[in-house]
Amino acid sequence: MNFSKYSNITQTNGRDTSALAMTIIVVALYVSINYINVMLVHTFFKHEIFTENPRYILFIHMVLNDLIQLNIAVLLYIITYIVFLMNVSLCCFLLMIAVFTTLNTPLNLAGMAVERYIAVCKPLHHTHICTVRRTYILIGLIWVLSVITILPDLFVLLTTEPLSFFYSTISCHQDILFHHPYLVEKKNISNLVYFSFVWLTLFYTYFRIMFAAKATGADARKARNTILLHGLQLVLCMFTYTGPLLHSLLVSLFPNYVSELRIIHYLFVYILPRFISPIVYGLRDKILCSYLKKHMLFAAHKERCKTQPT
């Protein structure tokens, strides 16, 4: 009797089971993050104390940006997990949105760091510099910079590929769709420029706030810790770019665990950074957290009343 055949079947079934379990974890985290983010957005728009504060406007922009990115990432994951291939035109549309929101995140973190620096180091000028109008202009500039960065990829794709290519199907990944050598080099350079700019901004604001903390006390120390959290978030954002290389390396070392490694890659690159954002920035803010608790308790009470018999 060929026991190796049954052993291979058992190992395959075991890997499929573990891959399914990890997929369930990804989906559970996705639902949890979306629920928290939707509650944060709902709380923000319900109260003028948040809508008139540049700090909270930048924060909620990051939350909305994460919502879009997370939903696109999970949608692509589910589609490629079930059918593997996708129409090129649809893939291109989804990837463009995913890249927009990915590039937005580090720039938004830089904007939040600068706002904290002005609030701590130039408190008398904060209300004049950081106005609501200027905050929305900054958000608009963030989107413009992200669009300018990715639009050349689309133009190169349109000019180098035949029309029939856009009606075909491919595995929907950025490196597969935008495979032209020029685009690969452009992506590496633009990522280097983006992250260098953001790191320099974070370092500058952190050290300026750190020096101010010695003179002004707890508020400055809290702002300094917030900048450190921005740095942690930026490190997690960098997994978006270093993740594919690390994933390829792990697949070459563990070829029998491709499915598991793919799910772990999605978990660390797309899910966990989106999970940390609302917890780190939203729930540690006492004012926002207090309003959020009120809305969550009200929603729970309302739901309980619906389920009770009349």
C-alpha positions as CSV (number, residue, x, y, z in Angstrom):
1,M,0.0,0.0,0.0
2,N,1.3,3.5,-0.9
3,F,1.3,5.3,2.5
4,S,3.2,8.3,1.1
5,K,0.2,9.1,-1.1
6,Y,-2.1,9.2,1.9
7,S,0.5,11.2,3.9
8,N,0.6,13.8,1.1
9,I,-3.2,14.0,1.0
10,T,-3.3,14.4,4.8
11,Q,-0.6,17.2,4.7
12,T,-2.5,19.0,1.9
13,N,-5.8,18.8,3.8
14,G,-4.0,20.1,6.9
15,R,-2.6,23.0,5.0
16,D,-6.0,23.8,3.4
17,T,-7.6,23.8,6.9
18,S,-4.9,26.1,8.3
19,A,-5.3,28.4,5.3
20,L,-9.1,28.5,5.8
21,A,-8.7,29.2,9.5
22,M,-6.3,32.1,8.7
23,T,-8.7,33.4,6.1
24,I,-11.5,33.4,8.7
25,I,-9.2,35.4,11.0
26,V,-8.5,37.9,8.2
27,V,-12.2,38.3,7.6
28,A,-13.0,38.7,11.3
29,L,-10.4,41.4,11.7
30,Y,-11.7,43.1,8.5
31,V,-15.2,43.2,9.9
32,S,-14.0,44.5,13.3
33,I,-11.8,47.2,11.8
34,N,-14.6,48.3,9.5
35,Y,-17.1,48.5,12.4
36,I,-14.7,50.6,14.5
37,N,-13.8,52.9,11.6
38,V,-17.5,53.4,10.7
39,M,-18.3,54.3,14.3
40,L,-15.4,56.8,14.3
41,V,-16.6,58.4,11.1
42,H,-20.2,58.5,12.5
43,T,-19.0,60.1,15.7
44,F,-16.9,62.6,13.8
45,F,-19.7,64.0,11.6
46,K,-22.2,64.1,14.5
47,H,-20.3,66.6,16.6
48,E,-19.0,70.1,15.6
49,I,-16.2,69.8,18.1
50,F,-14.5,67.4,15.7
51,T,-15.5,68.8,12.3
52,E,-14.0,72.2,13.3
53,N,-10.7,70.9,14.5
54,P,-7.9,70.3,12.0
55,R,-6.4,67.6,14.1
56,Y,-9.5,65.5,14.0
57,I,-10.1,66.3,10.3
58,L,-6.7,64.9,9.4
59,F,-7.4,61.9,11.6
60,I,-10.8,61.1,10.0
61,H,-9.3,61.5,6.6
62,M,-6.8,58.8,7.5
63,V,-9.7,56.6,8.8
64,L,-11.7,57.1,5.5
65,N,-8.5,56.4,3.5
66,D,-7.9,53.2,5.5
67,L,-11.5,52.2,5.0
68,I,-11.2,52.5,1.2
69,Q,-7.8,50.8,1.1
70,L,-8.9,47.9,3.4
71,N,-12.0,47.2,1.4
72,I,-10.2,47.2,-1.9
73,A,-7.4,45.0,-0.5
74,V,-9.9,42.4,1.0
75,L,-12.0,42.5,-2.2
76,L,-8.8,41.7,-4.3
77,Y,-7.8,39.0,-1.8
78,I,-11.2,37.3,-2.0
79,I,-11.4,37.5,-5.8
80,T,-7.9,36.1,-6.3
81,Y,-8.5,33.5,-3.6
82,I,-11.7,32.2,-5.3
83,V,-11.2,32.7,-9.1
84,F,-7.5,33.7,-9.2
85,L,-7.9,35.7,-12.5
86,M,-9.6,39.0,-13.0
87,N,-10.5,41.2,-16.0
88,V,-7.6,43.6,-16.7
89,S,-9.7,46.7,-16.8
90,L,-11.4,46.0,-13.5
91,C,-8.0,45.1,-12.0
92,C,-6.5,48.3,-13.2
93,F,-9.4,50.4,-11.7
94,L,-9.1,48.7,-8.3
95,L,-5.3,48.8,-8.2
96,M,-5.3,52.5,-9.0
97,I,-7.6,53.2,-6.1
98,A,-5.4,51.0,-3.9
99,V,-2.3,52.8,-4.9
100,F,-3.9,56.2,-4.3
101,T,-4.9,55.4,-0.8
102,T,-1.5,53.7,-0.1
103,L,0.4,56.8,-1.1
104,N,-2.0,59.0,0.9
105,T,-1.2,57.4,4.2
106,P,2.4,58.5,4.8
107,L,1.6,62.0,3.5
108,N,-1.3,62.2,5.9
109,L,0.9,61.1,8.8
110,A,3.4,63.9,7.9
111,G,0.5,66.4,7.9
112,M,-0.7,65.2,11.3
113,A,2.9,65.5,12.7
114,V,3.3,69.0,11.4
115,E,-0.1,70.0,13.0
116,R,1.1,68.7,16.4
117,Y,4.4,70.5,16.0
118,I,2.6,73.8,15.4
119,A,0.2,73.2,18.3
120,V,3.1,72.6,20.8
121,C,5.9,74.7,19.5
122,K,3.9,77.7,18.1
123,P,0.7,77.6,20.2
124,L,-0.1,81.3,19.6
125,H,-0.1,80.9,15.9
126,H,-1.8,77.5,15.7
127,T,-5.4,78.8,15.2
128,H,-4.2,81.1,12.4
129,I,-2.0,78.6,10.6
130,C,-4.1,75.4,11.1
131,T,-7.5,76.5,9.9
132,V,-10.2,74.2,8.7
133,R,-10.0,75.6,5.2
134,R,-6.2,75.1,5.0
135,T,-6.6,71.5,6.4
136,Y,-9.0,70.6,3.5
137,I,-6.6,72.2,1.0
138,L,-3.8,70.1,2.5
139,I,-5.9,67.0,2.0
140,G,-6.6,68.0,-1.6
141,L,-2.9,68.4,-2.2
142,I,-2.2,64.9,-0.7
143,W,-4.7,63.4,-3.2
144,V,-3.2,65.4,-6.1
145,L,0.4,64.2,-5.3
146,S,-0.8,60.6,-5.1
147,V,-2.7,60.9,-8.4
148,I,0.3,62.5,-10.1
149,T,2.5,59.7,-8.9
150,I,0.4,56.9,-10.4
151,L,-1.1,58.4,-13.5
152,P,2.1,57.9,-15.6
153,D,1.7,54.2,-14.9
154,L,-1.7,54.2,-16.5
155,F,-0.5,56.3,-19.5
156,V,2.4,53.9,-20.2
157,L,0.0,50.9,-19.9
158,L,-2.4,52.5,-22.4
159,T,0.3,53.2,-24.9
160,T,2.3,50.0,-24.7
161,E,-0.5,47.4,-24.5
162,P,-3.0,46.5,-27.3
163,L,-6.7,47.1,-26.7
164,S,-7.3,43.3,-26.5
165,F,-5.1,43.2,-23.4
166,F,-7.7,45.2,-21.4
167,Y,-10.4,42.5,-22.2
168,S,-8.2,39.7,-21.1
169,T,-7.7,38.3,-17.6
170,I,-4.6,38.3,-15.3
171,S,-3.7,37.7,-11.7
172,C,-4.4,41.1,-10.2
173,H,-1.1,42.3,-8.7
174,Q,0.6,45.7,-9.3
175,D,3.9,44.2,-10.4
176,I,2.1,41.9,-12.9
177,L,-0.2,44.6,-14.4
178,F,2.4,47.5,-14.4
179,H,5.3,45.3,-15.5
180,H,7.1,47.7,-17.8
181,P,10.8,48.2,-16.6
182,Y,10.4,52.0,-16.6
183,L,7.4,51.7,-14.2
184,V,9.2,49.4,-11.8
185,E,12.1,51.9,-11.6
186,K,9.7,54.9,-11.3
187,K,7.8,53.2,-8.5
188,N,11.1,52.5,-6.5
189,I,12.2,56.1,-6.9
190,S,8.9,57.6,-6.0
191,N,8.6,55.4,-2.9
192,L,12.1,56.4,-1.9
193,V,11.2,60.1,-2.3
194,Y,7.9,59.8,-0.5
195,F,9.2,58.0,2.5
196,S,12.4,60.1,2.8
197,F,10.3,63.2,2.9
198,V,7.9,61.8,5.5
199,W,10.8,60.4,7.7
200,L,12.5,63.8,7.6
201,T,9.3,65.5,8.6
202,L,8.7,63.1,11.5
203,F,12.3,63.3,12.8
204,Y,12.2,67.1,12.6
205,T,8.8,67.5,14.4
206,Y,9.7,64.8,17.0
207,F,13.0,66.5,18.1
208,R,11.5,70.0,18.1
209,I,8.6,68.7,20.3
210,M,11.0,66.8,22.5
211,F,13.0,69.9,23.2
212,A,9.7,71.8,23.9
213,A,8.6,69.0,26.3
214,K,11.4,69.9,28.7
215,A,9.9,73.4,29.1
216,T,6.2,72.9,28.7
217,G,5.4,69.5,30.4
218,A,2.9,66.8,29.8
219,D,1.1,68.2,26.8
220,A,4.3,68.3,24.8
221,R,5.3,64.8,26.0
222,K,1.9,63.5,24.8
223,A,2.5,65.1,21.4
224,R,6.0,63.6,21.3
225,N,4.6,60.2,21.9
226,T,2.0,60.8,19.2
227,I,4.9,61.5,16.7
228,L,6.5,58.2,17.8
229,L,3.3,56.5,17.0
230,H,3.3,58.2,13.6
231,G,6.7,56.6,13.1
232,L,5.4,53.2,14.0
233,Q,2.5,53.6,11.6
234,L,5.0,54.6,8.9
235,V,7.1,51.5,9.5
236,L,3.9,49.4,9.0
237,C,3.2,51.4,5.8
238,M,6.6,50.4,4.5
239,F,5.6,46.8,4.6
240,T,3.5,47.6,1.6
241,Y,6.7,48.0,-0.4
242,T,9.1,45.6,1.4
243,G,6.4,43.0,1.8
244,P,6.5,41.5,-1.7
245,L,10.2,41.0,-1.6
246,L,10.0,39.4,1.9
247,H,7.1,37.3,0.7
248,S,9.0,36.0,-2.4
249,L,12.0,35.1,-0.1
250,L,9.8,33.2,2.3
251,V,8.0,31.3,-0.6
252,S,11.4,30.2,-1.9
253,L,12.4,29.0,1.5
254,F,9.0,27.3,2.3
255,P,7.5,26.3,-1.1
256,N,5.0,24.0,0.6
257,Y,3.3,26.8,2.5
258,V,2.4,29.2,-0.3
259,S,-1.2,29.7,0.8
260,E,-0.3,30.3,4.4
261,L,2.5,32.8,3.5
262,R,0.1,34.6,1.2
263,I,-2.4,35.1,4.0
264,I,0.2,36.1,6.5
265,H,1.5,38.6,3.9
266,Y,-2.0,40.1,3.6
267,L,-2.4,40.2,7.4
268,F,0.8,42.1,8.1
269,V,0.7,44.4,5.1
270,Y,-2.9,45.3,4.7
271,I,-4.9,44.3,7.8
272,L,-2.8,45.0,10.9
273,P,-1.8,48.6,9.9
274,R,-5.5,49.4,9.4
275,F,-6.3,47.8,12.7
276,I,-3.7,49.8,14.7
277,S,-4.7,53.2,13.3
278,P,-8.1,53.6,15.0
279,I,-6.9,52.1,18.2
280,V,-3.7,54.1,18.5
281,Y,-5.0,57.4,17.3
282,G,-8.7,57.3,18.1
283,L,-9.2,55.3,21.2
284,R,-6.3,56.9,23.1
285,D,-7.9,60.4,22.5
286,K,-10.0,61.0,25.6
287,I,-12.5,63.3,24.0
288,L,-13.1,61.2,20.9
289,C,-13.2,58.0,22.9
290,S,-15.8,59.4,25.3
291,Y,-18.1,60.4,22.4
292,L,-17.4,57.1,20.7
293,K,-18.5,55.1,23.8
294,K,-21.7,57.1,24.0
295,H,-22.6,56.2,20.4
296,M,-21.7,52.6,20.8
297,L,-23.7,52.3,24.0
298,F,-26.6,54.0,22.3
299,A,-26.4,51.7,19.3
300,A,-26.2,48.6,21.6
301,H,-29.2,49.8,23.6
302,K,-31.2,50.5,20.5
303,E,-30.5,47.1,19.1
304,R,-31.4,45.5,22.4
305,C,-34.8,47.3,22.4
306,K,-35.5,46.0,18.9
307,T,-35.0,42.4,20.0
308,Q,-37.2,42.6,23.1
309,P,-40.8,41.6,22.6
310,T,-43.4,44.3,22.9
